[in-house]
Amino acid sequence: MIFDYATLKVIWWCTVGLILIVFALTDGWDLGIGMLSPFLGKSDLERRVILRAIEPNWEGNQTWLVIAGGVIFAAWPLVYAASFSGMYVAMLLVLFALFFRPVGFKYRNKVEDPRWRRWWDRGLFVGGFVPALVFGIAFGNLLLGLPFHFDVDLRASYTGSFWQLLNPFALLAGVVSVSMLVMHGAAYLKLRVDGVLQERAGRAARIASAILIVAFAAAGAWVAGGVEGYRITAMPDTNGALNPLAKSVAKASGAWLDNYGQYRWLLAAPVGAFAGAFGVLATSSARFPLRTLAASGLAVVGIILTAGGSMFPFIMPSASHPSSSLTAWDAVSSRRTLQIMLWVTVLFMPLIAMYSIWAYAKMSGKVAAQTVQDEH
């Protein structure tokens, strides 16, 4: 499996995107259910049933986030360095929020005191809400561009602050992310529970999908008319080892729509996102939970592909020094590194996928309240 350097660069851009999609599809419903648990569960038993729906698999799902971080470090070292230095506080918030999940699942039911359990329910809500919000804010800021640049020695300098990340467009992207994962979590919960909890999950999925449709449409209109995108105006041969400063980049209103004009098939991504969200609206009140989950998954995939398709080949645009922007062509490791990583991925990724599918097959089925009650 020998590819030229340019092809390897595209393969790894697609691979990172695929890993992020798998993470959003699997750990996304864990984050969504964590946010929903305190509101859908009206009693301690109901909240235990809700959490039991994700307890067997959440650790495996979160593995995809670890894999994504490792792949970005190995394949896009400049992106890893620039993003972690620029969004260090935001990433620490995500890390600290995620701490609540393993501790919450482990210790929530150790003490009978209702106050103890309520506090852990709030912790699990934080562990779902904060990462979902920060991920959306991060993608919103990527579309706007981040204030960083490289010097002649390729040392990254970030000139912004944490508070600058909390701008109106990025917060709207955060609403898209939170509503998307709440919808996805509710759709998965609808599949795993019965009775009144299933009805509440369906209602939550409808509300979240309605909010998602409005927020996603508003974000799209904002990108089309009010956000300056980035456009490469001069670039050396993409098949070589490129210095990020060797290209020329211009900012222009509507530039994020360029790829849709050149590759019309990319329109399938936003169309799929809206179709999936409307599909959740149409099926969440009926007793067809698999259809609701499939529609939710289509919306998640469509939204992520819309963001990626709009930005390609940009990965991390620079608002302060556009020519320092990092792209799929110049942010990558050496050809040998990408080639070795590809062999490792082809060997081990199917094993991880097969194990995950086996684990879900073994732990599938409805979560019965009586079974949960008998265990404690």
Secondary structure, DSSP 8 states (H G I E B T S, - for coil): ----HHHHHHHHHHHHHHHHHHHHHHHHHHHHHHHHHHHH--SHHHHHHHHHTTTTTHHHHHHHHHHHHHHHHHH-HHHHHHHHHHSHHHHHHHHHHHTHHHHHHHHGGG---HHHHHHHHHHHHHHHHHHHHHHHHHHHHHHH-BSEEE-TT--EEE---TGGG--HHHHHHHHHHHHHHHHHHHHHHHHH--HHHHHHHHHHHHHHHHHHHHHHHHHHHHHHHT-EEEEEEE---TTS---GGGSEEEEEETGGGHHHHH-GGGGHHHHHHHHHHHHHHHHTTTT-HHHHHHHHHHHHHHHHHHHHHHHTTEEE-BSS-GGG-EETTTS---HHHHHHHHHHHHHHHHHHHHHHHHHHHHT-S---HHHHHHT-
